[in-house]
């Protein structure tokens, strides 16, 4: 729970004050993780880091806000966005945000390994409805919608919602049947689009062995497989976003209250001054 609150607060900080982008050496995309968020992409991102990759995941999205805006506007292609990620030093991507959009472009890249993270469709729909789906709802409302970051990426997020809900964004994230349909449709499309001999269909609970074999890692870790963003952490993160959504007017009222208090103190004579006047 505490980890979820810390994660939510760190994401809020990066939304309002985006950090300066790191400048590692350009590289090439070596791993692309397709599929939906809440299928173990956070845990897989940590595993890829442990294997020596530099994955683009989670808040790394914010580094590409301008390019995401251009992609939604039709002035940047998926191929160009993937090339830019590699230019900025990321050699593993997809992973939750980009996975459902650019798997066709990634499959055409030379030498890339394609991973499809999977989960029981009903469990996935329930997870989206009670965690990440609520985040999207908060991000499209006040005060998030006023942040420059979200003004850039909201069209992209809306397209994500449409994909996840099988074209029914109006009842997202509450309709589990539409969520299940969206999951199955994307899963089928990825399997049709990516050659089977270059696609690992992967459940994170299967651990290191199938991942290491597919990525041709000789020295596979013997440590427990990393775990990120479990249900309780995501609920805690949801609570952070909910709290901001419902309390942000107080942030605007606080300065007004302070000014009113100062004005009242200046206008109200002290007891000492009143006694002097009476004397």
N, C-alpha and C positions, 0 to 999 in steps of 0.2 A: 504493500500500500504506500509506504513512504517513498519507495523508488518511483512509483507512478506519479506522485505529487511532484517530486523533484524533476521528473521528465517533463511534466506539463509546464512547470514554471520555466524550465530551460527553453522549451519550445516558444513560450510566450516572449521570453527575452530576445530570442533570435528573430521573432516576428517583428518586434518593435525596433530592435537595434541589430540589424544583420551584421554578423562579423565579417571582417575582411577575408576574402577568399584566399585560401592557401595557393601557392604556386609551385606544385611539384612538377617534375619533368613530364612532358607529353608521353603518352603510351598508346596502347591499342586495347580495344575491348576484347577481353578474353573469356568472360563469363557473362551471360545474360540470363536473368531469372525472370521468367514470365509467370503469369497467374495473378491472383488477387492478393491484396493485403489480408491479414488475419489467416494466412496459410503457413505461417512460420517464417515469413520473410525477415523479420527482425532477428530471430535466432540464426538464420542462415547468414545474414550479414555479419554477425559476430564470428561465425565459423569461418567465413571467407577471409576476414581480417586475420584470424589465427593462422590461416594457411598462406598468408603473405599477400593477399589481394588488397586493393583499395576500393571498396564498394561505395557506390553513390546510393545512399539510403536515408530515409527519414528527413531530418532538417536540411540535408544536403540539397534537397529540392529548392530551397530558398536561393541558392547560388545561381539557379537557372531561371529565376522569375521573369526576367526580360525575354529570354528565349522561349519560355512557355507561352508568354503573351503573344509572341510573334508566331509560334506554331498554331495557336488557336485562331489567330488572324489570317492564317494561310500564307504568311510571308517567310516561314522557315519550315523545312521538311524534317521528317523524322530522321532521315539519313544525316542531315546537317547537325541536328541536335546530338545524335550519338557521336558524331565526329568531334563535336565541341567538348563533350564529356571526356573523351580520350585525350584531347588536347590539354585539358585541365588536370590530367593525371588519374582519372578514374578508369580502372580496368575491369570493373564488375558493376553492372547496373541492371535495370529492370526493378527488381526488389520493391514491390508494393506499388509505387506511384507510376513508374514508367512501364512496368511489365505488361500491362494490358493494352498499351498503345503501340509499342515499337518492336514487337516480337518478329514481325515479318522483315523489317529492315535489319534487325540484328541477325536473323538467320542467314542473311546474305553476306555477312561480314566474314572474311577469311579467318579460319582458325578459331572462331568463337564456339564455346561450349554452351548449349542451351539447357536450362533447368526449368522444369515446370513443377512448382510446389503445389501440392494438393491436400485436400482435407475433406472430411465428410460434408456434403453439401448442406445438410440440415444444420449441422453444428456451425458451419461457416455463416449461414444466414442468421442464426441466433446471435453469434458473436458480433456481426456487423450491426444488427438491429439494436444491440444493447451497449455498444462501445463506439466504434469508429463512425458508424452512421450518424450518431448523435453529434460527433465532432463536426461533420460536414454541415449539419443543420445550424450549429453555432457559428461556423465560419461564414455563413451567408447572411448572418444578421449582425446587428449592432453589438459591440463596437468594432468587431473584426472587419466588417465590410468597408470600413473607412480607412483601414490601414493600406498604404500604397502597395504593400506586398499582395494583399488579397484582391485589390483592384486589378492587378496584373494576372493572377492565376485563377481567379474565380471561374472564368469560362472553361478552363481546363478541368477544374474540379466538378463543374456541372456536367461535363461530358463523362467524367468518371462515374458520377451518380447515375447517369442514363445507362451506361454499360452494366453497372452492378445491379440495376433494377430491371434489366431486360426491357428498357425503353419506357419505364413507368416512373419517372422521377417525382411525380406529384405525391405518390404514396411511400416514398423512400423516407426512412428506413423501416417502416412499420410492417410492410407486407412481406412476410417471409416467403410466400410462394413466388413472388416476383424476384426476390433476391436469389432464391434457389435456381430459378430459371436463368437469371443472369450469370450465375456461377457456371452452370452446365453449358450454356451457349459459348462462353469464352473458352472454357476448357476444351470443348470440341473443336473450336476454331484454331486454337493453338496446335492441337494434335494434327489437324489437317494441314496446317501451314508449315510445320517444321518437320524435316525428315526424321523418321523414327530412330535412325542410327546415330543421330546427333542430338537426341533429346533424352534427358534423364527425368523421368516422372518420379518425384521425390516427396516423401513425407519426413519431416524433420525428426520424428520419433524413431526413424530408422538409423539415425546416428551417422557416425563418421564413415563407416565402411563403404557404402554405395557411393557416397560423394567423393571420397578419395579415389576410388577405382575410376570413376567417370572423369575426374579432373587429372588423372594420372599422377597423383601425389604419391611419392615413394615412401615418405616418412609420415604416415598417418598418425595424428595425435592419439594418445591413449587417455587423455583427460576426458571428463564428462562433456558431452555436447552442450554448447552454450544455450542459454534460454533467455529470451527477452520478451517484454511486453505480454506477460501472462494476464489472465483475465482480471485479477485483482489490481494489477498495475494499471491496466487500461481503464478500469472503473475509476481509479483514483485520478487519472489524467482527465477523464470525462468530468469529474467533479470540479477540477480546476477551471476548465473552460466554462462549465455551468456557472460557477461562482463569478467569473468575470462578466458573463453575459447579464447576470442579474444585479450586479453591484456597481457596474461602471457609472451609472448616474451619480453615485455618491462621490466619485472622484471629481466630477464636475461641480457638485454642490459644496465640496469641502473648501475650495478657495473662496466661494461666495460667503460661506458661513464665517470664515476667518475675517474677511473684510467687514462683515456685518458686526462681528464682535468688537473689532477695533473701533469702528464708527460709534458703536454704543458706548464704549469706554470713554471715547473722546467727548461725546455729548453729555454723558452722565457725570455730574460733579461728584468728587469724592466727599466722604464725610468731613474730612478736615476742611475742605474748601467751603462746605455748607456752613460749618460752625463759624468760620471767619466772616462769612457774609452776614450771618445772623448777629454776630457781635457788632 
